Amino acid sequence: MGKQATIAKIIVLQRKLGKIMRQHRLLHWMKLGLTTVQLKSLLYIEETGDANSKMLAEALEVTPANVTGVIDRLIERGLVQRMENPADRRITLLRVTEKGKELITNLEEYAAEHMTTLLATLSEEELDHLYKGLAAFITASEKRFLRNNG
């Protein structure tokens, strides 16, 4: 089998795995009481560290006015806070609160527990092959990311 055919098979498997993982996570995410946009916003704010409404709107591909309600609801739930930007008082920064960080940590721990349960069903040889393949894939991803953003 050629390289392109193998790549195509890997993409099919990746999509299948993604669907299985999404179905399982969806049940957990539904219990959070957050909309998809709210969860995306929370994760974006956490990832960027010092986000503002304009940045969030661009990331979500909506107008800044559209994210105001999303931000307000995250603030009401105690997951995000607005802070004055010391460098430019005209810009309000968005930061994830301790409660928001705890929610994200719980999501990550749940995902890790689920993955651990799945991986425990594999043999040592299968785990070794999976580890080597994922390590190679991560190395290739990092090289490409650094080349495109370096």
SULQUILIN-V35361 format. One record per pair of residues at least 4 apart in sequence whose C-alpha atoms are under 7 Angstrom apart, sorted by the first residue. I is the first residue (numbers start at 1). GAP is how many residues later the second one is. D is the distance in whole Angstrom. If there is no record, write none. Layout:
I,GAP,D
I,GAP,D
This chain:
1,4,6
1,5,7
2,4,6
3,4,6
4,4,6
5,4,6
6,4,6
7,4,6
8,4,6
9,4,6
10,4,6
11,4,6
12,4,6
13,4,6
14,4,6
15,4,6
16,4,6
17,4,6
18,4,6
19,4,6
20,4,6
21,4,6
22,4,6
23,4,7
25,4,6
26,4,6
27,4,7
34,4,6
34,5,6
35,4,6
36,4,6
37,4,6
38,4,6
38,32,6
38,36,7
39,4,6
40,4,6
41,4,6
41,15,7
42,4,6
43,4,6
44,4,6
45,4,6
45,6,6
45,49,7
45,50,6
45,51,7
46,49,7
46,50,6
49,46,7
50,43,6
50,44,6
50,45,6
51,4,6
51,5,7
51,42,6
51,43,5
52,4,6
52,40,6
52,41,5
52,42,5
53,4,6
53,11,6
53,14,7
54,4,6
54,10,5
55,4,6
56,4,6
57,4,6
57,5,5
57,6,6
57,7,5
57,10,6
58,4,6
62,4,6
64,4,7
67,4,6
68,4,6
69,4,6
70,4,6
71,4,6
72,4,6
73,4,6
74,4,6
74,5,5
74,6,6
75,4,6
75,5,5
75,6,6
78,19,7
78,21,7
79,17,6
79,18,5
79,20,6
79,21,4
80,14,7
80,15,6
80,16,4
80,17,5
80,20,6
81,13,6
81,14,5
81,15,6
81,16,6
82,10,6
82,11,6
82,12,5
82,13,6
83,9,6
83,10,5
83,11,6
84,5,6
84,7,7
84,8,5
84,9,6
85,4,5
85,6,6
85,7,6
85,8,6
96,4,5
96,5,6
97,4,6
98,4,6
99,4,6
100,4,6
101,4,6
102,4,6
103,4,6
104,4,6
105,4,6
106,4,6
107,4,6
108,4,6
109,4,6
110,4,6
111,4,6
112,4,6
113,4,6
114,4,6
115,4,6
116,4,6
122,4,6
122,5,6
123,4,6
124,4,6
125,4,6
126,4,6
127,4,6
128,4,6
129,4,6
130,4,6
131,4,6
132,4,6
133,4,6
134,4,6
135,4,6
136,4,6
137,4,6
138,4,6
139,4,6
140,4,6
141,4,6
142,4,6
143,4,6
144,4,6
145,4,6
146,4,5
